[in-house]
Amino acid sequence: MQRIESRHNPRLRELARLIASSRERRKSRRCVLEGAHLVEVYCDRCGPPETLVVVDEFASRPDVAALIARVPGARVLAVPRRLFAEIASLPDEVGVLAVVPVPDPVADPAAQRDAGGAVERAATACFLLLENVQDPGNVGTLLRSAAAAGVDRAVLSSGCAFAWAPRALRAGQGAQFLARIDEGVDLVAWSARFAGQGGRIVATQASGGAAPWDADLRGCVAIAIGNEGSGLSAELVTRAALRVTIPMAPGSESLNAAAAAAVILFERCRQLRSCAG
């Protein structure tokens, strides 16, 4: 473990750039995890981080000490509390930061090739499509719900917030390392291919659709969630085999994107369990 006293240390300066700049995070395909829980989830799923930064006076704290033991000593930096506070976006009591690479998307787990090379979708595969969801907190919460509901993959348009931004990571609480994520995807083209392979697009909209519990959400589906203000684009809605609307009490505002997705995803879970029972 290396002790650092100066904020001009190259590794700390790089860390500060990653925290401050979305462009730097996207360009380098690296992100910063803040807090022992997120770092622990990363270690469990992916191995030790590139760099672990700890407040030196917290090094003996049980949660911090356990993380230090999992990371090679050359990758661990101990800094004074005041220096940690200058860099981190969360209060210094958090005590732990880690720099990690953004995981590369893995092969599509729901795609299967037959002997002739044609691609088929697994019969019960579920995808979450996010179109232009711009709030990082909403993106993180959506990914958290997707992971909890057993979604096979989240597919994000280029207009979405970066799934690995600090706010998205905090809201996701480790979901980014549990769910499979594709970013910068042309969702209209993706949906056309998906439908051509036998999948169904389920479009969420503020009005005019079937209630989730009256819609058949089983089978191979991709549930599409749109922008917080404008919803899904007309181009994507036209690709939908099914449109759903969550009924609400008169005078109520529409649910935000994350809440709406949770309702629909877990209604699908209920339907699948009911069918299995």
Secondary structure, 3 states (H helix, E strand, C coil): CEECCCCCCHHHHHHHHHHHCHHHHHHHCEEEEECHHHHHHHHHHHCCCCEEEEEHHHCCCHHHHHHHCCCCHHHEEEECHHHHHHHCCCCHHHCEEEEEECCCCCCCCCEEECCCCCEEECCCCEEEEECCCCCHHHHHHHHHHHHHCCCCEEEEECCCCCCCCHHHHHHHCCHHHCCCEEEEECHHHHHHHHHHCCCEEEEECCCCCECHHHCCCCCCEEEEECECCCECCHHHHCCCCEEECCCCCCCCCCCCHHHHHHHHHHHHHHHHHHHHC
